[in-house]
Amino acid sequence: MNHTTTIRAELDTYMKTNGLNITRLGRTAGLNAGTVSTLVNGNRTFSVDQLDRITAVMGHPRGHFYKQYIQEYLTDITPNWRRVRPFLYNCAELDKLDCIQQMADLLMDNLVYSVLLFNVAEDFFKDGKHAAAAILYESVAISERKQYSEQLALCQYRLFTINIGDDQNQNFEAACHFHPFVERLDEIDQLDALKDLANVYRSLRQWGKVDKTVQKMRNKAKIQYSLDHRQHKRKKKDLHKKASRPMFVYIAYADLLCASVCEAQGDYKQALQHTYAYADLSWVKETDEDTQHWIKLFQHWAQVNIYVNKLLSGDVSVLSDYVEYICAPPDKSEKKLVTELLNIMMAANRYQIDVDDVLQRFETEIDSITQHQPSADMYEHGFKYLLDVLSKSFTINHEAFFIRCVRLFESFHDFADDQTYLDFESLVREGQKEKLFYY
């Protein structure tokens, strides 16, 4: 909306049109008559709260005048932070991201506002207003791009966290961009940053990067854990920053991820050694409730993974225990059951194990899974995801994924509609240009 009059001029017109004097306007807006008088006469600058009250009286939605407010009151050489700060919070609440961006652009050249904007961004981040927070983090990062500062690193960490989603290509780019900033964070934030990076690399199946990242995390966590338990602890330790999880968790989680790396590489014996490591947490000194919660979680994860790694290493003796474990939980999901049965079949095929009795035991569940009647809606969603993966596979230059997707599509092409088939052929042609596949 292009405004040709000022907020005061529009208010004056409204008052004349509706026969309002200052006293009635103040009473309706919940403002002191003297305050309204100074606002109307231009002797006082609107606060954002006063603007919201006046806006409501005039029958406009909250935020109606915000763009004008920026131009008329917040574009001084040195903008008044007492007005800017509440304005930013209101904009975030109303999802007026363009106004937040406009204010950030006005302030970013002055480093005085860097810390102030960062603190507001942190509040937005904690409140889940990630889009608003990202604008401010980006602005602070740009203003400090030549500074080797912890605040710059924290901005990059928050942006990395915000940008992680379902798009694996975007996740990879976010991880690559953030990785150089990890060492600039303080020791505690580094642990969470490395954990988050490792999880992203794991989802991308970048096993070499997972291994390097968790090795760093483990080493740093061990040092920190040792410092925390020195005989002569620092005074007022409770004032120091605490990690998001108990310190031992980072050490144990490193072993869990190392086991995942070994499993992905088919080295189940080495995976088993890492699993034993996070199963035995007797070295943990803490005894509080949170510690016990995490220890029980790791023991639970270790139990099933010990069965799986032993079985896939050729130890048939654990098969019956694994089967009993599969049967035990009453709320077992179908997806998890399929994974567990696949583990058994992988071992059976690899080591020529007779598992007919196991399959008979789960005959009802297997029949239920295999006899699901596929719906048109299911195919529609399935093709959508398949074409999305197909597209991303050549974007990240992943030949194996591309070929798998093509073969999977061919297996179900009879169920594809004309548009889906055209989209598929277009992607295959693009894949041919990238020399990923010859079709």
N, C-alpha and C positions, 0 to 999 in steps of 0.2 A: 504494500500500500504506500503510495507517495503522498505524504502530507505537505500541504502548502501553508498551513497555519500552525502556530505553536500550541502546546498543551494549554497554556493560560488563555489563549485566544478562543480555543474550542470550549473551555470551561466558561468563559465570559459569555459566549454566544448561548450556551446551554442555560445559564442562569437567567439571561434576558428572555429567552424563549419560554421558559417555564415559570417565570415570575418569582425566582428564588432570590432572597437576599442572603447576606453573609451568615446571619444568625440561623436561618432555616437550613442553609447548606451545611453549616457546622453541626447542627443537631442531627441531621440525617446521616452525615458521614461519621458521626461520633468523634468530632474534633472540636477543640476549643475555638470559639468565635474569633478570638484574637489571632490564633494561629492561622485560621482560614483567611483572615483579612490580610496578613502579611504574605500569604501564598498568592492570593488573588491579585494583590497590588505589586507583586514582583519583588518584594523586599526580603523574601525568604525562599530558599531552594526546597523543592519537594523532597522528602525522604521517600523511599520506595513504598513504605507502609502508607504514608499519606496519599501517595499517588494511587495505590490500590483502593483506598477508601473512596477517593473522589471518582475514580473510574467506575466503581460499583454504583455510585449515586447517578452517574450519567447513563447507566444502563448498558455499559460495555463489559465484556468478559475481562477477567483479571489478566493483565499483561498486554492489553490492547494498545497502550501507549509506550511500550517498552523500547521500541526502536527509536521513537521520538525522544524518549527520556535519555537515551545514550547520546544522541546528537546535541540535545539542549543542555544537559547537565553533567555529563561524564566525559567530555572530550577536552577538559582543561589540560594544560601542559603537565600539571601534576594532579591527576584525578584524586578526589577525596575518597580514601579507602573506606571510611565510615559509611559512605553511600554505596560504594562499589561492592563491598562484601555482601550485604544483605540482598543486593540486586542479583548477584550471581546465584545465591541460594534459591531465590524465587524463580530465576530462569531455569535452574535445574529441576525444581519441583514441577514447573509447567512444561518441561521438555522443550524450552525455547533455546535450542542448541545454536541457532544462528546468532542470537544475542550474546551468548557466552563466547562464541568465536570472535565476534566483533569486539567485545571487551578485551579478550586475550590479545588480539592484534594491537589494540591501543596501548596495552601495558607491557608487552613482551620486550620492548626495546630498553626498558628501564629495569636494571637488575634489582633495584630496590623492591620491586613487586614479585621477584622470583620466589622467595620463601613464602610470601603471603599467598600467592596463587597455588604453590605446592601444597600448603596446609589445607586450603579449600578443596583441592583435588583429592587429598587423602580422605576428607570427610565424605565427599561424593562417592569415592571408591568403597568406603566402609558401608555406606547406605545403599550400595548396589546401583548407583546412578553412573554406570560405567561409560556411557557415551559422553556425558558431561565431563566426567573425570578425564577421559582420554584427550579431550580438547585442551584442557589445562596442562596435562602432563606433556603433551606435544609442544605446547607453547614454552613451557619451562625448559624442556630439553633443547629446543631451538635456541633459546636465549643463553643457555649454558653449554652450547655445543663445543666451545673452545676451552671449557673448564674441565679439569680432571677431578670431578667432584662426586661425592657419594650421593648427593641429591640427584644429579644427572643419572647415575646408575639406577637409583630407585625409580625414577621416572620411566626408564627403559624397562625395568622389571615389571612395573605395573602395566605398561603398554603390552608387554609380552603376555602377561596373564589375561588381559582383556581380549587380546587378539586370537587366543587359542579357541578353536571351535571345531566344527565338523569338517571343514575344508582342510585336508591334509597338506595340500600344496601351500596354503596360507600358513599353516602351522610350521612347516619347514622353513619358510621365509622368516617367520617371527623368531624361531629358535636361532637361525643363523645371524639375524640382526642383533639379538640380545646377547648371545654368547660372549662377545668381547667385553661386556660390561660387568660380568659376574664378579671378577676379582676386585672391582671397585666398591662393591657392597661391603658392609661390615661383616664380621665373622659369622654372626647369627643369621643374617639375611642370606648369606652365601649358601647356607645349608638348604634352606627352602628353595632357593633359586636353582641349585643343582638338582634337587629332587624333582622339581617341576620340569626342568630341561630333560632329565633322564626319562620321565614319563612320556614326554613328547617324542623323544627319539625312539622309545620303545613302541609307541603306536605307529611310528613310521618304519619300524623294523630296521632301524639304523643301529645294528647291534654293536659295531665298533665304537660308535659315539656313546651308546649306553654304557659300555664297559669303562671307557675313559672317564665319563662323567661321574659314575658311581664310585670309582676308585678315589677320585678327588673328594667326593662327599664323605666317604668312609674315613679317609685320613684326617680331614678337617674335624669331623665329629669326634673321632677318637682323641684328638688333641684337646678339643673343648671339654669332652667328658673328663679327661684327666685333670684339666685345670679346675673344673667344678668340684673335684673331689680331692684336691690337695689338702694336706693336713692343716695348713694355715690358710683358711679361706679369706677372701677379701671381706672387709666389713661392708655392711649395707648392700649385700649381694642382691637383695630383693629389688633394688633400684635399677639393676642392670636389665637390658633387654633380654627377653626370654624367647626361645624358639617356639614355633607353633605346635611342636610336639616334644615329648620328653627326648633328651639328647640321645639316649641309647637307641631310640627308634630309627634314627638316621643310619646308625651302624648296622642294625639288623635289616633294615630295608635295603641297604646296599647289597647284602648277601642275597636277599630275595631276588633283586634285579639281576645280580650276577648269575643266579640259578636260571633265570629266564633266558639270559644270553646263551648259556650252555645248552639249554633245552632246544632253543631255536637252531643251534648248530649241530644238534644231534648228539651232543656229548652228555649223556644222561648220568654217567658215573661222576663226572665233575659237578654236574648240577646237584647231585645227591650230597656231595660234600658241602656245598654252599647251603643246602637246605638243612643239613645237620647243624650248621653254624647258627642259623637264626632260630632253630628249634630249641637250642640250649642257651637260655639267657640267665643262667644261674649266676653269672658275673655281675648282673645289674644290682646296684646297691640300694636303689630306692625301693620303697615298699608301699607307697601311697596308692590310692584307688585308681588313678589314671594309669600309673605304671602297670598295675595288675591287669587292667583292661587291655593294654597293648600286648602284654606278655601272652595273655590268653588268645588274642587274635593271631599272633605269630605262631603259637603252638597249633592252633586250628589249621592255619594255612600249611604249616609244615607237615602235619599228619597226612593230609591227602597227597601233598607233593612228594613225600617220601614213598608212598605207595606207587605213585605214577612213575617216578624216576627209577625205582627198583624194578618195576614191571617192565619198563621200556629198556632197562639194562639187561633183561633176561632172567631176572630173579622171579621165577614162577611161584615161589612159596608165598608171596604176598597177595596172590590173586584172590583167594577166598576172603582175606581181610578187606581187600579193596571192594569186593562185591558187597560185603556186609556194610561197609561204609556208605556205598551208593544207596543201599536200601534203607539206611537208618533215618535220614531227615524226612519228616512228614510233609514238608513244604518244598520238596525237590522240584525245581522247574524243569520243563521239557527240554529247554535249551541246554541246561547243565547236564541232564541225563544223556543227551546225545553226545556231548563232549566226552563224558566218562566212558560210554560204550565204545566210542571211537578209539579211545586210549587202549581199551582192551583188545579191539580188533587189530590195531597197529602192532601190539605185542604179539598177538596170535599169528599174524602174517609174517612177522619178522623172525619169530623163533619156533614156528610150526607148533603152536599150542592148541590143543583141542578145547574150544570154549563153547561147544554145543550146549552143555548144561547151563552155562551162564545165559546164553541167548534164549533158551527155553524158559528160564526163570523170569526174563523180562519180555516174554512173548506178547503179553497183553499191551505193555507200553509201546513196544516196537510196532505192533499192528496199528495202534492208535496213531502213531506218528506217520507211518507210511500210508495209511488209508485216508489222511486228510484230503477232502475234496478241494482242489484249488479253485479259487474264485477269480472272476475277471478282475476284481479290485486288487487282489493279491498280485496278479501278473502285472497290472498297471504300475503298482508301486515297485515291484521287482525290476521291471525294465527301466524305470526312472533311475533307481540306484545303480543298476548295471551300467547304463549309459554315462552316468556321472563318474563312476570309477574308470570307465573306458577313457573318458575325456582327460581325467587327471593323470592316467597312467602315461600318456604320451607327453603331457605337460611336464611331468617330472622325469621323463625319459626312462620309464620302467617297462622294458620289453616284455618281461615275464607276465606282469599283470595284464598288459594289453592282450597278449595271446590268450590268456585264461578267459578274459572277458569275451573275446570273440568266440571262443569255443563254447562258452556257456550260453551265449546268445543263440548260436547255431542249434544248440540242443533244444531250445524252446521257441524257435522262430515262428513256429506254426501259430503261436498264441499272440504274436505281435500285430498291432494294427498298422495301417499303411504309414501313418506319420512316424511311428516308432521305427519302422523299417527304414524309412528315408533318413531319419536322424542317425541310425546305426551306419548306414552306407556312407553318409557324409563323414562320420568320425573315422571310419576305416580308411577312407581316401586321405584324410588328414594324417592318419597314422602311417600310410604309405609314403607320404611326403617326408615324414620324419624318419623314414626307413626303419620303422619299428616292426613292420609286418608286411608280408607279401601275400596278397589275397587274390 
